[in-house]
Amino acid sequence: MIYPNNFEDKIGFNQVIEKLKHNCLSSLGQKRVDSIKMQTRYDLIKVYIDQVAELKYLLETTDDFPEDNFY
């Protein structure tokens, strides 16, 4: 499917990216956020969702997981 050039603005994707950049602890993190692009491939979206679910599970179930000061 072809999306219009301003689709990311219309759905607020760019605002999310800016908020992520604002919360980065280093310039390396900001560069990583700059490389994030909207994804339309289902198989990749599924992988990313699974990764987030795994991290969420670790944060919720592990008391000694280092959850701060990621650089």
N, C-alpha and C positions, 0 to 999 in steps of 0.2 A: 504494500500500500504506500502511496506517495503522500507525504504530509506537507502542508504549506510551510514556507520558510519561517513563519512566526509561531509555529505550533508550540515550541518550547515555552515561549512567553505566555501564550494563551493558557497553558495548563499550570503555569507557575514553576516549571522545572528550573528556570534560571534563578528564581528567588531561593529555591532550596540549595542550589549550588553556592550562592553567595553566603547563605547562612552557614553552610559547611565550612567554607573558607574562613569565615569569621571565627569559627571555633577551633581552627587548627592551631597547634602549639608551635609549629615551625614552618619555615618557608618550603621545606620539602613536602609537608602535608598539603600546603596550598597548591603546589605544583601538581600533586597527585589529584587533587580535586579538579584542577583545571583540565585534566585529561579525561574526566568523566563525561561520557556522552550518553544521550538518550538511547536506549536499546529497544529494538522492536522484534528481535528474534526470541521466540518463546523458549527455546532450549537454553539460551544464555540467561534469560530472565529467571528461569527455574533454578539454575545453578546458583545465581546470586541470592535468590530467596532462601535456598537451602543453607547457604553460608551464613546469612544473617540469622536464620533460625538456630543454627548450631552455636553461634556466638551468644545469642540471647539465652539459650539453654545453659551454657557455661556460666554466664554472669548470674543467672538466677539460682543455680544449684551448687556452685562451688564457692566456698567461703574464702579461699586463699588465692583466687584467680586475680592477677594484677590488672585491675580495670581502670587505672588512671595513669597519667603521664606517658601516653603513647607518643612517640616521636617518629 
